[in-house]
Amino acid sequence: MSRMNLRIVSAVFFALVLAFGCAAQNSPGTPSQPGMLHPVGAVKSVNGNTLTITTDAGAEMNIEVQPSTKILRLAPGEKDLKSATPVQLTEVQTGDRVLVAGTQGADGKVTALRVIVMKQSDIAQKQQQEREDWQRRGVGGLVTAVDPSAGSVTISSGPSKKMTIATSKATVIREYSPDSVKFDDAKPATLAQIAACDPKDQAKPCDQLRARGDKNADGSELQAQEIVFGAFRNIAGTVVSTDAANNTVTLRDLATKKPVTIKISTDSQLRQIPPMLAQRLAMRLKGGSQAGGGENAAREGVTPGAQNPSTEERGNSGRGGAWQGQGGGPPRSGQPDLQQILSRMPAVSIGDLQKGQAVMLVATEGTANSAPTAITLLTGVEPILTASPNDSRAASMLLSPWSLGGGGTGDAGP
């Protein structure tokens, strides 16, 4: 995937990597011998008995399929081959995902002993189901407390709105890379690795978290099936300078009072909040009328048709994995869907930013060798910052439902 990817990819992928490994070792009739290859990739073409795939490493490989080769179709989400069904090579199509068990001869030719196929259409259907489930059962916010001994995390999704996220041994936990917004780069993690925000130190890094699971009756607790978290930077500040040639913006962070340089990539969303929406979000921040505030503002204050299809789909997350490939996952659970509202706002460019102008943004954390990269940057935010002059983190947190778990085109998105 070349697009910036805060969509946390489909929840089934990761399990299937392990699934095939177990199945390949434990299934009857599966050879286990030196020189065995297990290439994983997408089908490029099928020509006679030759299957050409593009591996996930980017290499092209020709696989010879013999009459004795077992070809099995496996549905997304399955963790063993018990439910796999035999298919013919003629049923394998371009774009399908395959996992091959084969041997390589002295001439370099790879002969398949077994081919596991995951149909592109099955993956798309599974991703859609995952997106809908994340929308229905997903929550998100800033981490305010972590209790590894109790197996719980507390998140804040708005003023005076907190929820306890309970975990079990079955909960899947993953952490974003500090210099990547792609879920494919997220790594397995533990509850103890999640960092809570310090209300007394807004400059201290802390994590945003998305979780999917079942809520209790009053909505105060969620039993997590999956968790993904990352230290994305929420910054509220004023523009110090811009450098269009190097695609950077220098801001004065209102929390730290220090300058910070932000990279603007081709995938960064730069938008202007219409005054009506800014006022409504300011009311929400003050704890005023919250229900439907963003949605009504979207109807009343956002320019109709001002949307970019390539960015409208950003903002999903889920569990990723190697052999099922790039995919989809949890959309943000904002109600209303603020991500779609954001996509309809007027776009701005680096050249439109003026010295002293107030902005709010969500960015990658960055590393010692890499400056933070803007995921979403908004102008027209003066009413929001005025509503919370002493807590820029709370103000910029309003962006979290829009951006945590975003993604680019080409994946079905978490």
ChimeraX attribute file (.defattr): number of C-alpha atoms within 10 A of each C-alpha:
attribute: neighborCount
match mode: 1-to-1
recipient: residues
	/A:1	14
	/A:2	9
	/A:3	18
	/A:4	21
	/A:5	31
	/A:6	30
	/A:7	33
	/A:8	38
	/A:9	36
	/A:10	36
	/A:11	28
	/A:12	24
	/A:13	28
	/A:14	22
	/A:15	21
	/A:16	23
	/A:17	18
	/A:18	16
	/A:19	16
	/A:20	21
	/A:21	13
	/A:22	14
	/A:23	16
	/A:24	20
	/A:25	12
	/A:26	14
	/A:27	13
	/A:28	8
	/A:29	11
	/A:30	14
	/A:31	16
	/A:32	12
	/A:33	8
	/A:34	7
	/A:35	10
	/A:36	17
	/A:37	17
	/A:38	18
	/A:39	21
	/A:40	23
	/A:41	26
	/A:42	24
	/A:43	22
	/A:44	18
	/A:45	17
	/A:46	18
	/A:47	10
	/A:48	10
	/A:49	13
	/A:50	18
	/A:51	22
	/A:52	19
	/A:53	27
	/A:54	20
	/A:55	19
	/A:56	15
	/A:57	9
	/A:58	9
	/A:59	10
	/A:60	15
	/A:61	18
	/A:62	18
	/A:63	22
	/A:64	18
	/A:65	21
	/A:66	14
	/A:67	10
	/A:68	9
	/A:69	17
	/A:70	19
	/A:71	24
	/A:72	20
	/A:73	20
	/A:74	22
	/A:75	17
	/A:76	22
	/A:77	17
	/A:78	16
	/A:79	19
	/A:80	19
	/A:81	19
	/A:82	10
	/A:83	12
	/A:84	16
	/A:85	13
	/A:86	13
	/A:87	15
	/A:88	12
	/A:89	22
	/A:90	10
	/A:91	11
	/A:92	21
	/A:93	17
	/A:94	15
	/A:95	17
	/A:96	21
	/A:97	24
	/A:98	29
	/A:99	22
	/A:100	24
	/A:101	23
	/A:102	24
	/A:103	20
	/A:104	14
	/A:105	10
	/A:106	7
	/A:107	6
	/A:108	9
	/A:109	14
	/A:110	22
	/A:111	21
	/A:112	25
	/A:113	22
	/A:114	22
	/A:115	24
	/A:116	22
	/A:117	27
	/A:118	23
	/A:119	22
	/A:120	19
	/A:121	11
	/A:122	14
	/A:123	25
	/A:124	17
	/A:125	13
	/A:126	22
	/A:127	27
	/A:128	19
	/A:129	15
	/A:130	27
	/A:131	27
	/A:132	15
	/A:133	16
	/A:134	27
	/A:135	20
	/A:136	16
	/A:137	18
	/A:138	26
	/A:139	26
	/A:140	25
	/A:141	28
	/A:142	28
	/A:143	27
	/A:144	20
	/A:145	17
	/A:146	21
	/A:147	14
	/A:148	14
	/A:149	8
	/A:150	10
	/A:151	14
	/A:152	21
	/A:153	24
	/A:154	20
	/A:155	25
	/A:156	21
	/A:157	21
	/A:158	18
	/A:159	15
	/A:160	9
	/A:161	11
	/A:162	18
	/A:163	21
	/A:164	21
	/A:165	28
	/A:166	20
	/A:167	23
	/A:168	13
	/A:169	7
	/A:170	9
	/A:171	18
	/A:172	20
	/A:173	22
	/A:174	26
	/A:175	21
	/A:176	25
	/A:177	21
	/A:178	17
	/A:179	19
	/A:180	19
	/A:181	28
	/A:182	26
	/A:183	34
	/A:184	25
	/A:185	17
	/A:186	23
	/A:187	15
	/A:188	12
	/A:189	16
	/A:190	14
	/A:191	19
	/A:192	13
	/A:193	15
	/A:194	25
	/A:195	22
	/A:196	21
	/A:197	22
	/A:198	14
	/A:199	12
	/A:200	8
	/A:201	11
	/A:202	18
	/A:203	18
	/A:204	12
	/A:205	16
	/A:206	22
	/A:207	21
	/A:208	28
	/A:209	29
	/A:210	32
	/A:211	30
	/A:212	25
	/A:213	22
	/A:214	16
	/A:215	19
	/A:216	10
	/A:217	8
	/A:218	6
	/A:219	11
	/A:220	13
	/A:221	19
	/A:222	23
	/A:223	18
	/A:224	25
	/A:225	20
	/A:226	21
	/A:227	26
	/A:228	30
	/A:229	29
	/A:230	26
	/A:231	23
	/A:232	30
	/A:233	25
	/A:234	29
	/A:235	29
	/A:236	28
	/A:237	26
	/A:238	21
	/A:239	20
	/A:240	19
	/A:241	18
	/A:242	20
	/A:243	13
	/A:244	12
	/A:245	7
	/A:246	9
	/A:247	15
	/A:248	19
	/A:249	19
	/A:250	18
	/A:251	25
	/A:252	21
	/A:253	22
	/A:254	21
	/A:255	17
	/A:256	16
	/A:257	11
	/A:258	10
	/A:259	16
	/A:260	17
	/A:261	19
	/A:262	21
	/A:263	20
	/A:264	24
	/A:265	13
	/A:266	10
	/A:267	18
	/A:268	18
	/A:269	24
	/A:270	25
	/A:271	20
	/A:272	20
	/A:273	24
	/A:274	19
	/A:275	17
	/A:276	19
	/A:277	26
	/A:278	22
	/A:279	20
	/A:280	24
	/A:281	25
	/A:282	25
	/A:283	17
	/A:284	21
	/A:285	22
	/A:286	16
	/A:287	13
	/A:288	13
	/A:289	13
	/A:290	17
	/A:291	11
	/A:292	13
	/A:293	20
	/A:294	24
	/A:295	19
	/A:296	15
	/A:297	19
	/A:298	24
	/A:299	13
	/A:300	14
	/A:301	18
	/A:302	23
	/A:303	13
	/A:304	12
	/A:305	10
	/A:306	13
	/A:307	18
	/A:308	15
	/A:309	11
	/A:310	14
	/A:311	22
	/A:312	19
	/A:313	21
	/A:314	31
	/A:315	29
	/A:316	35
	/A:317	36
	/A:318	35
	/A:319	31
	/A:320	31
	/A:321	23
	/A:322	16
	/A:323	23
	/A:324	28
	/A:325	23
	/A:326	21
	/A:327	30
	/A:328	33
	/A:329	37
	/A:330	38
	/A:331	38
	/A:332	33
	/A:333	24
	/A:334	18
	/A:335	14
	/A:336	15
	/A:337	16
	/A:338	22
	/A:339	25
	/A:340	18
	/A:341	20
	/A:342	27
	/A:343	24
	/A:344	23
	/A:345	24
	/A:346	18
	/A:347	18
	/A:348	15
	/A:349	13
	/A:350	16
	/A:351	10
	/A:352	10
	/A:353	19
	/A:354	13
	/A:355	12
	/A:356	13
	/A:357	15
	/A:358	22
	/A:359	25
	/A:360	27
	/A:361	25
	/A:362	27
	/A:363	26
	/A:364	25
	/A:365	23
	/A:366	19
	/A:367	11
	/A:368	7
	/A:369	7
	/A:370	13
	/A:371	17
	/A:372	23
	/A:373	25
	/A:374	27
	/A:375	28
	/A:376	23
	/A:377	21
	/A:378	22
	/A:379	21
	/A:380	18
	/A:381	25
	/A:382	17
	/A:383	19
	/A:384	26
	/A:385	25
	/A:386	13
	/A:387	18
	/A:388	16
	/A:389	13
	/A:390	12
	/A:391	17
	/A:392	23
	/A:393	23
	/A:394	24
	/A:395	26
	/A:396	23
	/A:397	24
	/A:398	24
	/A:399	22
	/A:400	27
	/A:401	25
	/A:402	26
	/A:403	28
	/A:404	34
	/A:405	34
	/A:406	32
	/A:407	35
	/A:408	23
	/A:409	17
	/A:410	15
	/A:411	24
	/A:412	29
	/A:413	35
	/A:414	35
